[in-house]
Amino acid sequence: MESNSLGEDLRALRTARKMTLEELAQKLGRSVGWLSQVERDISTPRMSDLKEIADIFGVQLSLFFGSAKAPESEMGRIVRAAARRVIGERDAGLVETLISPDLTDSFEMIHSTFQPGARRNKPISRPTQEVAYIISGKLDIWLNEEAFTVEAGDSFRVRDATYRWSNPYSEPAVAIWVISPPVY
């Protein structure tokens, strides 16, 4: 079983953002035909194109470089801890990795580590449904500016709400997220 290609990942990101080929091509200053060929793995984008696409989608450039080598039987099905791709919003003190094998499902699973002292002060809102399960540590969250503290074993949902977070505690907080549709 083959792993998904760069083109498939780009198409999945674009469609998850409800962006047309025309809209993305325009933002990139490229033709629709070129972008279509990239998504079908007929053409290969330059590094500068990938950097621009990463900026447009708010993802880490490393997301486009696939995962570590794996046995063919595992490709697209098994994600080993050491092979997870770093993704995320680039908030200081937050490390996010993709647990899902790729970006082509109707949901994605994310592993987040919130370092002690890290925080997101500006609320974020996304057109998604998200559920997070706290594996370890404690985290302060605000859902529509209502404050909660969650800790290991707790979970919370973000739907039609703004949210922000802070880890004022001495230990990292680790969470697993299920997000639909995928945003990274």
Secondary structure, 3 states (H helix, E strand, C coil): CCCCCHHHHHHHHHHHCCCCHHHHHHHHCCCHHHHHHHHCCCCCCCHHHHHHHHHHHCCCHHHHHCCCCCCCCCCCCCCCHHHCEEECCCCCCEEEEECCCCCCCCCEEEEEEECCCCEEEEEECCCCEEEEEEEECEEEEEECCEEEEEECCCEEEEECCCEEEECCCCCCEEEEEEEECCCC
